[in-house]
Amino acid sequence: MIRITLAVLVLTLAGCGADGPPTRPGPAPEPQPGIAVSGEARIGVVSTL
């Protein structure tokens, strides 16, 4: 039981960014003139039996 608790604790700390202080990302590059398309699309089927 203690091994499971320690494993959950380690995985929780690894997932929350406990590896160091947060760092700010660099400045965003200037967008190029023209048309840009970005985003996310999902398609799926839901059914109940």
C-alpha positions in Angstrom: 0.0 0.0 0.0 2.8 2.4 0.8 4.4 1.7 -2.6 1.2 2.7 -4.4 1.0 5.9 -2.2 4.6 6.8 -3.0 4.0 6.1 -6.8 0.9 8.3 -6.8 2.8 11.1 -5.0 5.8 11.0 -7.4 3.5 11.0 -10.4 1.5 13.9 -9.0 4.5 15.9 -8.4 6.0 15.1 -11.8 2.7 16.2 -13.5 2.3 19.5 -11.7 5.6 21.1 -12.8 7.5 20.6 -9.5 10.8 20.3 -11.5 11.5 24.0 -11.2 10.1 27.5 -11.3 7.9 28.5 -14.2 9.6 30.3 -17.1 8.1 32.9 -19.4 8.0 32.0 -23.1 9.9 34.2 -25.5 8.1 36.9 -27.5 5.7 35.7 -30.2 7.0 36.2 -33.8 5.2 38.8 -35.9 2.5 37.3 -38.1 3.1 37.2 -41.8 0.6 39.1 -44.0 -1.9 36.9 -45.8 -4.4 34.2 -44.8 -3.7 31.8 -42.1 -5.9 28.9 -40.9 -5.4 27.2 -37.6 -7.5 25.4 -35.1 -8.8 22.0 -34.2 -11.6 19.8 -35.5 -13.1 16.6 -34.1 -15.5 14.2 -35.8 -17.1 11.3 -34.1 -20.2 9.2 -33.7 -22.0 8.7 -30.4 -24.5 5.9 -30.0 -26.1 4.2 -27.0 -27.1 0.5 -26.9 
